[in-house]
Amino acid sequence: MSKVWLSNVRENDDNYKWSELNCFYKVFAISLGSFDKKYFDYFLMYISAYLLYRLKGNEQLTLDSGDCVLEYYKQELQPIFGNVISKKDFTGYRAFVKKMRNTLNDGKVIILPCDLYYLPYSKNYLELHKRHYVIVKGMDISKGIVYILDNMHIDFGASTIYKDFVIDIRVLYDMTVSFRYIFENFSNNYFFWSIDNQKNEQFENYNYTYFLKLKEFIWDNCEYMEIDDIKIDMEHYLEYANLRVVFFNSLINLAKNNEQKKMLNEALTEWNKVKYEIGIRDLATVKEKVLKNIELEKNCIRQLDIVEENIKINNSFEAFRYFGKFIANEAQ
């Protein structure tokens, strides 16, 4: 069978402006959303929360921290979502084609790391080596083409919507080989990632418990940014502000009523104001607004419930312990 096609993998809805998020996170959110629409926003929310509240300090935060993010997914999010993300190694062109075909035949989505230097419709073509990631949704070996979702063919990547496109198999191979040599030269083999379709049917129950833990972690975290101890430049302020915009945009989509949406929109508006201050290079004002916004967002998280009221919690002891701590904190 020379042709295979995954019909469930479709272009993303640009529900919010996520130019703040690089293409690594976009392709995983879109791919997981092809198995369950809810996964799109939950993945973005949990990943942005991980980068914001788990990776400590100025030096550790990076938007290209792919390995640690995927390890976080494996350890904490995979039990919730159910979908397994695997790294597939290959050593040459024939192995590349065979492994992609077998992976697609198994109904798994492929995420391919690429170097834009070899992408003919990129403005970086044969000029600049740059990381990029595309979603592979099918291939036709007899025609020598691969069906992908990408955004680089729309206004040279200015669009945040990933749409269908086709590309020569050998061009795609050259791009992923170059990616390994330029950006992952410590790795022995070339690789791509696959996401299987074993979604978790008990997602809501697992997600509820995990969200409770996330809220508790944020409440207990008094200093998201060690502003007084570390000299943080504008670039890092912008990274933090961008991640918060992603975080609150996903929360808004998951909120259950207009009151919660209004509250989250207020926090989102304040973080966009911080981005404006960064744009005019007013560092003193940025520090002041960041400290104020941290307290504002804590209050937002404290009041937020993104779970339907009729969901039953499997782990009742966890819920009892959580709400007991909540009552104790409120009493103080």
C-alpha positions in Angstrom: 0.0 0.0 0.0 1.8 3.1 -1.2 -0.6 5.7 0.1 -1.7 6.4 3.7 -3.7 9.4 5.0 -4.9 10.4 8.5 -8.2 12.2 8.0 -8.5 13.3 11.6 -5.5 15.5 11.4 -6.8 18.9 10.3 -5.7 22.5 10.3 -5.9 24.3 13.6 -8.4 26.9 14.6 -6.6 30.2 15.4 -8.8 30.9 18.4 -6.3 33.1 20.0 -3.1 34.9 19.0 -0.4 32.4 19.8 2.5 34.0 18.0 4.0 34.0 21.5 4.5 30.3 21.3 7.2 28.7 19.1 6.5 26.0 16.5 7.6 23.2 18.8 4.6 23.5 21.1 2.2 24.4 18.3 2.6 21.1 16.4 2.2 19.0 19.6 -0.9 20.9 20.6 -2.5 20.5 17.1 -1.5 16.8 16.9 -3.0 16.0 20.3 -6.1 18.0 19.4 -6.7 15.7 16.5 -7.4 12.9 18.9 -9.5 15.0 21.3 -10.4 18.7 20.8 -10.0 19.3 24.5 -6.4 18.2 24.5 -5.4 21.3 22.5 -6.1 23.8 25.2 -5.2 21.6 28.1 -1.8 20.8 26.6 -1.0 24.5 26.0 -2.2 25.3 29.5 -0.1 22.7 31.3 3.0 23.2 29.1 2.9 27.0 29.7 2.3 26.4 33.4 5.3 24.0 33.5 7.6 26.5 31.9 6.3 29.3 34.1 6.1 27.6 37.5 8.4 24.6 37.3 11.5 25.8 35.5 13.1 28.1 38.0 15.3 31.1 37.4 16.5 33.2 34.5 19.0 30.7 33.1 16.8 27.7 33.0 13.9 29.1 31.0 14.1 28.5 27.3 11.4 28.2 24.7 13.4 25.5 22.9 13.6 23.2 25.9 12.1 20.3 24.0 13.6 17.3 25.8 12.6 18.5 29.3 9.1 19.4 28.1 8.6 16.0 26.5 9.9 14.3 29.7 7.4 16.3 31.7 4.7 15.1 29.3 5.8 11.5 29.8 5.9 11.7 33.6 2.9 13.8 34.3 0.6 14.4 31.3 0.7 11.1 29.5 -1.3 9.4 32.4 -3.9 12.2 31.9 -4.1 12.3 28.1 -3.3 8.7 27.4 -1.5 9.4 24.1 2.1 8.1 24.1 4.8 10.4 22.5 7.7 8.3 21.2 11.0 9.2 19.5 11.5 7.1 16.3 15.2 6.7 15.2 16.3 5.9 11.7 19.7 5.7 10.0 19.1 6.4 6.3 16.6 7.4 3.6 15.1 3.9 3.1 14.7 3.4 6.8 13.1 6.9 7.0 10.5 6.1 4.4 9.7 2.7 5.8 9.4 3.9 9.4 7.2 6.8 8.4 4.9 4.6 6.4 4.6 2.0 9.2 4.0 4.7 11.8 1.2 6.3 9.7 -0.3 2.9 8.9 -0.6 2.4 12.7 -2.7 5.6 12.8 0.0 7.6 14.6 0.7 11.3 13.9 4.3 12.2 13.0 6.0 15.4 14.1 9.2 16.0 12.2 12.0 18.3 13.3 13.3 20.3 10.3 16.0 22.7 9.3 14.5 25.6 7.2 17.7 25.9 5.3 16.5 23.1 2.9 12.9 24.1 2.7 12.3 25.5 -0.8 9.3 27.8 0.1 11.0 29.3 3.2 12.6 32.7 3.2 15.6 31.0 4.9 16.1 28.6 2.0 19.9 28.0 1.5 20.6 31.1 3.6 19.9 30.4 7.3 19.8 27.3 9.5 16.7 27.6 11.7 14.7 25.1 13.7 11.2 24.2 12.5 8.6 21.4 13.1 5.9 20.1 10.8 3.1 17.6 11.2 3.1 14.6 8.8 -0.4 13.3 8.2 0.1 11.1 5.2 2.4 10.0 2.3 2.2 8.6 -1.2 5.3 6.7 -2.0 4.4 6.1 -5.6 4.4 9.9 -6.2 7.3 10.5 -3.8 5.3 13.1 -1.7 4.4 13.6 1.9 1.2 15.3 3.1 2.0 17.8 5.9 0.5 20.5 8.0 2.7 23.6 8.0 2.5 27.4 8.1 5.7 28.4 6.3 3.9 28.3 2.9 1.5 31.1 4.1 3.1 34.6 4.0 6.5 33.0 4.7 5.4 31.7 8.1 3.7 34.8 9.3 0.4 32.9 9.6 -0.2 31.0 12.9 -2.6 28.6 11.2 -1.2 25.3 10.0 -2.7 24.2 6.7 -2.4 21.2 4.4 0.5 21.1 2.0 2.7 18.6 0.1 6.4 18.2 0.0 8.9 15.9 -1.7 10.0 13.0 0.5 13.6 13.6 -0.2 13.4 17.3 0.6 11.8 16.4 3.9 14.5 13.8 4.5 17.3 16.4 3.8 15.6 18.8 6.3 15.4 16.4 9.2 19.0 15.1 8.5 20.3 18.7 8.6 18.3 19.3 11.8 20.2 16.5 13.5 23.6 17.7 12.3 23.0 21.4 13.1 20.9 21.4 16.2 21.2 17.8 17.7 24.8 16.8 16.9 25.1 14.9 20.1 22.6 12.4 18.8 23.8 9.3 16.9 20.7 8.8 14.8 18.1 10.9 12.9 14.7 10.9 14.4 11.1 12.1 14.4 8.3 11.9 17.1 5.1 9.9 16.9 1.9 10.3 18.9 -0.4 7.3 19.1 -4.2 7.4 19.3 -4.7 5.8 22.7 -6.5 8.7 24.3 -7.6 8.3 27.9 -11.4 7.7 28.2 -11.2 8.8 31.9 -9.5 12.1 31.0 -11.9 14.3 32.9 -11.3 12.5 36.2 -7.5 12.4 35.9 -7.5 16.0 34.6 -9.5 17.2 37.6 -7.0 15.8 40.2 -4.1 17.2 38.2 -5.6 20.7 37.9 -6.2 20.7 41.7 -2.5 20.0 42.2 -1.6 22.8 39.7 -3.7 25.3 41.6 -2.1 24.3 44.9 1.4 24.6 43.4 0.7 28.1 42.1 -0.8 29.3 45.4 2.2 28.0 47.3 4.7 29.5 44.9 5.3 33.0 46.4 7.9 34.1 43.8 7.4 33.1 40.2 10.3 35.3 39.2 13.1 36.1 41.6 13.0 39.7 40.5 15.0 41.1 43.4 17.7 38.4 43.3 18.3 38.1 39.6 18.9 40.8 37.0 16.3 39.9 34.3 16.6 41.6 31.0 13.8 42.6 28.6 14.1 39.4 26.6 13.4 37.2 29.6 10.5 39.5 30.8 9.0 39.0 27.3 9.3 35.2 27.5 7.6 35.2 30.8 4.8 37.6 29.6 4.4 35.6 26.4 3.9 32.3 28.3 1.4 34.0 30.6 -0.6 35.2 27.6 -0.7 31.6 26.3 -1.6 30.3 29.8 -4.5 32.7 30.3 -5.8 32.3 26.7 -6.1 28.6 27.3 -7.7 29.1 30.7 -10.3 31.5 29.1 -11.3 28.8 26.6 -11.7 26.3 29.4 -13.6 28.6 31.8 -17.2 27.5 32.6 -19.0 30.8 33.0 -18.9 34.4 31.9 -17.8 35.6 35.3 -14.7 33.4 35.2 -14.0 34.5 31.6 -14.2 38.2 32.6 -11.8 37.7 35.5 -9.3 35.8 33.3 -9.6 38.4 30.5 -8.7 41.1 33.0 -5.5 39.2 33.9 -4.8 38.6 30.2 -5.2 42.3 29.5 -2.7 43.2 32.2 -0.1 40.9 30.8 -0.6 42.3 27.4 0.1 45.8 28.9 3.4 44.4 30.3 4.3 43.4 26.7 3.5 46.9 25.6 5.8 48.3 28.3 8.5 45.9 27.1 8.1 47.2 23.6 8.8 50.8 24.7 11.8 49.6 26.8 10.5 50.9 30.2 12.2 48.4 32.5 11.1 50.2 35.8 7.5 50.1 34.8 7.7 46.5 33.6 9.0 45.4 37.1 6.2 47.2 38.8 3.5 45.7 36.6 4.9 42.2 36.8 4.8 42.2 40.6 1.3 43.6 40.5 0.1 41.0 37.9 1.6 38.1 39.9 -0.8 38.9 42.8 -3.7 39.4 40.4 -3.2 36.1 38.7 -2.9 34.3 42.0 -6.4 35.5 42.8 -7.6 34.4 39.4 -6.3 30.9 39.8 -7.7 30.7 43.3 -11.2 31.2 42.1 -11.0 29.2 38.9 -12.7 25.9 38.4 -12.4 24.5 34.9 -14.2 21.2 35.6 -17.8 20.3 35.1 -19.7 20.1 38.4 -21.1 16.6 37.7 -17.7 15.0 37.3 -17.0 12.4 40.0 -13.5 12.2 41.4 -12.0 8.8 41.6 -9.5 9.7 44.2 -11.8 11.1 46.9 -9.0 11.2 49.5 -7.0 13.5 47.2 -10.0 15.8 46.9 -10.6 15.8 50.7 -6.9 16.6 51.4 -6.9 19.4 48.8 -10.1 21.1 50.0 -9.0 20.7 53.6 -5.8 22.6 52.9 -7.9 25.2 50.9 -10.1 25.8 54.0 -7.1 26.1 56.3 -5.5 28.7 54.0 -8.7 30.7 53.8 -9.0 30.7 57.6 -5.5 32.2 57.9 
